[in-house]
Amino acid sequence: MSTDLIYTMVPITFRLDLKDPFIFTAHHVDHYPRGNADMGPLEGAPTAGPFNMYYSQTGVPGFPAHPHTGFETITIVDSGMVDHFDSLGSCGRYGHGDVQWLSTGHGVQHAEMFPLLSQEHDNPLELFQIWFNSSAEQKQAPAAYKMMWAEKIPHLDHQDSAGKHTDVRVISGQLHDVAALERPVNSWAHAPEHKVNIFMLTLQAGASMTLPATTASSNRFCYFYRGNEILVAGTAVAERHLMQLRPDADIHLQAGDTEARILWLEGEPIGEPVAMRGPFVLNSEAQLNDAFARFRATQFGGWPWEHSAPVFEREQQRFASYRNGAELDYPND
């Protein structure tokens, strides 16, 4: 469909195809059952819905060690836990509202495993992984990652004229007077003039809110992923639909008769050629060939962990370890 304010609207099952500076977003929703002694799915346990094992060979679902270069992964976890390990010697456990921002830069390997920690209850997992492009200069920078703990992510509490509330987690950019935590210095999102706004909105049933205009050259997307219906600029939208919206206009949102959740993405394009082959995103085919040759030769620093799909002990709490354990980061520090 196309209107003055809604350019396109498409149903989504898993992958959100986006535009510069975004590449795509994966929406993982897995209804894992109770965990077994090894933190994999308990055989025969009932589930509330389907789930994927992805590329696990150890019984724990997830993505064992794999390489990336030339872009960023922004992982927003709504429920469940993720164990992170990488070729920089960094590692950590995060989930339940935390955000991991990984700049793959000139090359990194990492593993993302989803341990099923509870043996008494289901272990639902819901996360978004945004693949976010880098400029040519940023593609040559060293890889790095940082955690944005749920407890520290800024929130905007908006109350409409009927007294209904919308909670906005400001993950990147700024909304009204609420600014996000600092993004990695080698990210396109770091510079305020690039207007990279990533918001997670939760509207109470019937609540309304207007998102302000951004620059006319930005790309802007709204993904309605939970609820029975919302109105976007007066147009009824069903659950799990992605819209590309006019960027230089205010957009009015209103929830239906249930709570509504929305992922909001907008930003100035980088405007450089994109050459993508699997997990490598560069500017030309020649650069891709060079990157694959470099990975075969160096393994992007190797893999310092015991095997390709490591996980922490069940009792491990959320934390991050940087620089081979030289720096530790905890949610309540």
C-alpha positions as CSV (number, residue, x, y, z in Angstrom):
1,M,0.0,0.0,0.0
2,S,1.0,3.6,-0.3
3,T,-0.4,6.7,1.3
4,D,1.0,10.2,1.8
5,L,2.6,9.1,5.2
6,I,2.8,5.3,4.8
7,Y,5.0,4.4,1.8
8,T,4.8,0.6,2.1
9,M,3.3,-2.0,4.5
10,V,4.3,-5.7,4.5
11,P,3.6,-8.7,6.7
12,I,6.6,-10.1,8.6
13,T,7.3,-13.6,9.7
14,F,11.0,-13.3,10.6
15,R,13.1,-10.9,8.6
16,L,12.5,-7.2,8.2
17,D,14.1,-5.9,5.0
18,L,15.2,-2.3,5.6
19,K,17.1,0.5,3.9
20,D,20.4,2.4,4.5
21,P,21.8,2.8,7.1
22,F,19.9,-0.3,8.2
23,I,20.5,-3.6,6.4
24,F,17.8,-5.9,7.9
25,T,16.4,-6.9,11.3
26,A,15.8,-10.5,12.4
27,H,12.9,-11.0,14.9
28,H,13.5,-14.2,16.8
29,V,10.5,-15.6,18.7
30,D,11.1,-19.1,20.2
31,H,8.9,-20.9,22.7
32,Y,11.5,-23.0,24.4
33,P,10.3,-25.5,27.0
34,R,11.9,-26.2,30.4
35,G,15.6,-26.8,30.2
36,N,17.4,-30.1,30.8
37,A,20.6,-30.6,32.8
38,D,22.7,-29.3,29.9
39,M,20.5,-26.2,29.3
40,G,19.0,-27.5,26.2
41,P,15.3,-28.2,25.6
42,L,13.8,-30.9,27.9
43,E,12.7,-33.8,25.6
44,G,9.0,-34.2,25.6
45,A,8.2,-31.1,27.6
46,P,5.2,-29.2,26.3
47,T,5.6,-25.8,24.7
48,A,3.4,-22.8,24.1
49,G,4.5,-22.7,20.4
50,P,7.3,-23.7,18.0
51,F,11.0,-23.0,18.5
52,N,14.2,-23.3,16.4
53,M,17.5,-24.9,17.4
54,Y,19.4,-22.8,14.8
55,Y,22.9,-24.2,14.3
56,S,23.4,-25.8,17.7
57,Q,25.4,-29.1,17.9
58,T,25.6,-29.1,21.7
59,G,22.0,-29.3,22.7
60,V,21.9,-25.6,23.6
61,P,20.1,-23.5,20.9
62,G,22.0,-20.7,19.3
63,F,24.6,-19.7,16.8
64,P,28.1,-21.1,17.4
65,A,31.3,-19.2,16.4
66,H,30.9,-17.4,13.1
67,P,32.6,-14.4,11.5
68,H,31.4,-10.9,10.7
69,T,33.0,-7.8,9.2
70,G,31.9,-4.4,8.0
71,F,28.7,-3.7,9.9
72,E,27.2,-3.7,13.4
73,T,24.8,-6.0,15.2
74,I,22.4,-4.4,17.7
75,T,20.8,-7.1,19.7
76,I,17.7,-6.2,21.8
77,V,16.5,-9.0,24.0
78,D,12.9,-8.8,25.2
79,S,12.9,-12.2,27.0
80,G,15.4,-15.0,27.5
81,M,19.2,-15.0,27.9
82,V,22.1,-14.8,25.5
83,D,25.7,-16.0,26.2
84,H,28.2,-14.1,24.1
85,F,31.8,-15.1,23.3
86,D,34.1,-13.5,20.7
87,S,37.6,-13.7,19.2
88,L,38.6,-10.6,21.1
89,G,38.5,-12.6,24.3
90,S,35.4,-10.8,25.5
91,C,32.3,-12.6,26.8
92,G,29.1,-12.1,28.8
93,R,25.6,-13.0,29.6
94,Y,22.7,-10.7,28.9
95,G,18.9,-10.6,28.5
96,H,15.5,-9.4,29.8
97,G,15.7,-6.0,28.2
98,D,19.4,-5.6,27.7
99,V,21.0,-4.4,24.5
100,Q,24.3,-5.5,23.0
101,W,26.0,-3.3,20.5
102,L,28.7,-5.1,18.5
103,S,30.8,-3.2,16.0
104,T,32.4,-5.9,13.8
105,G,34.7,-3.4,12.1
106,H,37.7,-5.0,10.4
107,G,36.6,-8.5,11.5
108,V,35.5,-10.5,14.5
109,Q,34.2,-14.0,15.3
110,H,31.5,-14.4,17.9
111,A,29.1,-17.0,19.3
112,E,25.5,-16.3,20.5
113,M,24.0,-19.1,22.5
114,F,20.6,-19.2,24.2
115,P,20.9,-21.3,27.4
116,L,17.6,-22.6,28.8
117,L,18.2,-21.7,32.4
118,S,14.9,-22.7,34.1
119,Q,14.2,-26.4,34.7
120,E,10.9,-25.6,36.3
121,H,9.3,-23.2,33.8
122,D,9.3,-22.5,30.0
123,N,12.2,-20.5,28.6
124,P,10.7,-18.1,26.0
125,L,13.2,-16.2,23.9
126,E,12.3,-13.0,22.0
127,L,15.0,-10.8,20.5
128,F,15.6,-8.4,17.7
129,Q,19.0,-8.3,15.9
130,I,19.4,-5.2,13.8
131,W,22.1,-5.4,11.1
132,F,23.3,-1.8,10.9
133,N,25.8,-0.7,8.2
134,S,29.1,1.1,8.7
135,S,30.8,3.7,6.6
136,A,33.9,2.7,4.6
137,E,36.1,4.2,7.2
138,Q,34.3,2.4,10.1
139,K,34.6,-0.9,8.3
140,Q,38.4,-0.6,8.8
141,A,38.2,0.1,12.6
142,P,38.9,-2.5,15.2
143,A,36.0,-4.6,16.4
144,A,34.4,-3.7,19.7
145,Y,31.3,-4.3,21.7
146,K,29.5,-2.7,24.6
147,M,26.5,-3.6,26.8
148,M,23.5,-1.4,27.4
149,W,22.0,-2.8,30.5
150,A,18.2,-2.6,30.8
151,E,18.5,-0.8,34.2
152,K,20.5,2.0,32.5
153,I,18.7,2.5,29.2
154,P,16.8,5.8,29.3
155,H,13.0,5.8,29.1
156,L,10.5,8.4,28.1
157,D,7.1,8.2,29.8
158,H,4.5,9.9,27.6
159,Q,1.0,10.5,28.9
160,D,-1.7,11.4,26.4
161,S,-4.7,13.6,26.9
162,A,-6.8,10.6,28.2
163,G,-4.2,9.8,30.8
164,K,-2.9,6.7,29.1
165,H,0.8,6.0,29.0
166,T,3.4,5.1,26.4
167,D,6.8,3.9,27.5
168,V,9.7,4.5,25.1
169,R,13.1,2.9,25.5
170,V,15.5,5.2,23.8
171,I,18.3,2.9,22.5
172,S,19.8,5.3,20.0
173,G,19.4,9.0,19.3
174,Q,17.0,11.2,21.2
175,L,13.2,11.7,21.7
176,H,12.2,15.0,23.1
177,D,14.5,15.6,26.0
178,V,15.5,12.0,26.6
179,A,18.9,11.0,25.0
180,A,20.2,7.5,24.6
181,L,23.4,6.1,26.1
182,E,26.5,6.9,24.1
183,R,26.9,4.6,21.1
184,P,30.3,3.1,20.1
185,V,32.6,5.8,18.8
186,N,33.1,4.0,15.5
187,S,29.4,3.7,14.8
188,W,27.5,5.7,12.2
189,A,24.9,6.1,15.0
190,H,27.4,7.9,17.2
191,A,27.2,11.3,15.5
192,P,24.0,13.2,16.4
193,E,23.8,14.7,12.8
194,H,23.1,11.2,11.5
195,K,19.8,11.2,13.4
196,V,19.9,7.4,14.1
197,N,16.9,6.8,16.3
198,I,16.1,3.4,17.6
199,F,13.1,3.3,20.0
200,M,11.1,0.4,21.6
201,L,7.6,1.6,22.3
202,T,5.0,0.0,24.6
203,L,1.6,1.7,24.4
204,Q,-1.1,0.9,26.9
205,A,-4.4,-0.2,25.4
206,G,-6.0,2.8,23.7
207,A,-2.9,5.0,24.3
208,S,-1.8,7.5,21.6
209,M,1.5,9.3,20.9
210,T,2.9,11.3,18.0
211,L,6.5,10.7,16.9
212,P,8.1,13.9,15.6
213,A,9.4,14.4,12.1
214,T,13.0,13.8,11.3
215,T,15.0,14.9,8.2
216,A,13.5,14.4,4.7
217,S,16.6,12.4,3.6
218,S,16.3,9.8,6.4
219,N,14.8,6.3,6.1
220,R,12.1,5.6,8.6
221,F,10.5,2.3,9.6
222,C,7.8,1.2,12.1
223,Y,7.4,-2.5,13.0
224,F,4.3,-3.4,15.0
225,Y,5.1,-6.7,16.5
226,R,2.6,-7.3,19.4
227,G,-1.0,-6.4,19.9
228,N,-4.3,-6.8,18.1
229,E,-4.2,-3.6,16.1
230,I,-2.8,-0.1,15.9
231,L,-3.6,3.1,14.0
232,V,-0.6,4.6,12.2
233,A,-1.5,8.0,10.8
234,G,-5.1,6.9,10.9
235,T,-4.5,3.7,9.0
236,A,-5.4,0.4,10.8
237,V,-2.4,-2.0,11.0
238,A,-2.5,-5.6,12.0
239,E,0.1,-7.3,14.2
240,R,3.5,-8.2,12.7
241,H,3.5,-5.7,9.9
242,L,6.4,-3.4,8.9
243,M,5.8,0.0,7.5
244,Q,8.2,2.4,5.7
245,L,7.0,5.9,6.7
246,R,7.5,9.4,5.4
247,P,10.4,10.8,7.5
248,D,9.7,14.6,7.4
249,A,6.2,14.4,9.0
250,D,4.8,13.8,12.4
251,I,3.3,10.3,12.7
252,H,0.4,9.7,15.1
253,L,0.2,6.3,16.7
254,Q,-2.8,4.8,18.7
255,A,-3.1,1.4,20.2
256,G,-6.2,-0.7,19.9
257,D,-7.9,-2.4,22.8
258,T,-4.7,-4.3,23.9
259,E,-1.2,-3.2,24.7
260,A,0.8,-2.5,21.6
261,R,4.6,-2.9,21.1
262,I,6.5,-1.2,18.3
263,L,10.2,-1.2,17.1
264,W,10.9,2.3,15.6
265,L,13.9,2.8,13.3
266,E,15.1,5.9,11.5
267,G,18.4,7.4,10.3
268,E,20.3,9.3,7.7
269,P,21.7,7.0,5.0
270,I,25.4,6.4,4.7
271,G,25.1,6.6,0.9
272,E,27.9,4.3,0.0
273,P,27.9,1.1,-2.2
274,V,26.9,-2.1,-0.4
275,A,28.4,-5.5,-1.3
276,M,27.1,-8.2,0.9
277,R,28.0,-11.9,1.0
278,G,26.6,-13.7,4.0
279,P,27.9,-12.2,7.2
280,F,30.4,-9.8,5.4
281,V,29.2,-6.3,4.4
282,L,31.7,-4.2,2.4
283,N,31.7,-1.8,-0.5
284,S,32.7,-3.9,-3.4
285,E,33.1,-7.5,-4.6
286,A,36.9,-7.1,-4.5
287,Q,36.8,-6.1,-0.9
288,L,34.6,-9.1,-0.1
289,N,37.1,-11.4,-1.8
290,D,39.9,-9.8,0.2
291,A,37.9,-10.2,3.5
292,F,37.2,-13.9,2.9
293,A,40.9,-14.5,2.1
294,R,41.9,-12.6,5.3
295,F,39.5,-14.6,7.4
296,R,40.9,-17.9,6.0
297,A,44.4,-16.7,6.8
298,T,43.8,-15.1,10.2
299,Q,40.5,-16.4,11.5
300,F,40.0,-12.7,12.6
301,G,42.2,-13.3,15.6
302,G,41.4,-17.0,16.1
303,W,39.0,-18.5,18.7
304,P,40.3,-18.5,22.3
305,W,37.5,-20.6,23.7
306,E,37.3,-24.3,24.4
307,H,34.8,-25.1,21.6
308,S,32.6,-23.3,19.1
309,A,29.4,-23.1,21.2
310,P,30.4,-22.3,24.8
311,V,27.9,-21.4,27.5
312,F,28.3,-20.3,31.1
313,E,27.2,-22.3,34.1
314,R,23.4,-22.1,34.9
315,E,24.0,-20.0,38.0
316,Q,26.0,-17.2,36.2
317,Q,24.3,-13.8,36.5
318,R,24.3,-11.1,33.8
319,F,27.7,-9.5,33.2
320,A,30.2,-8.5,30.5
321,S,33.9,-9.1,30.4
322,Y,36.1,-7.0,28.1
323,R,39.7,-7.2,27.0
324,N,40.3,-10.8,28.1
325,G,38.8,-10.2,31.5
326,A,40.7,-7.1,32.3
327,E,37.5,-5.1,32.6
328,L,34.2,-6.4,34.1
329,D,30.8,-4.7,33.7
330,Y,27.7,-5.6,35.8
331,P,24.2,-4.2,35.4
332,N,24.1,-2.6,38.9
333,D,27.7,-1.1,38.9
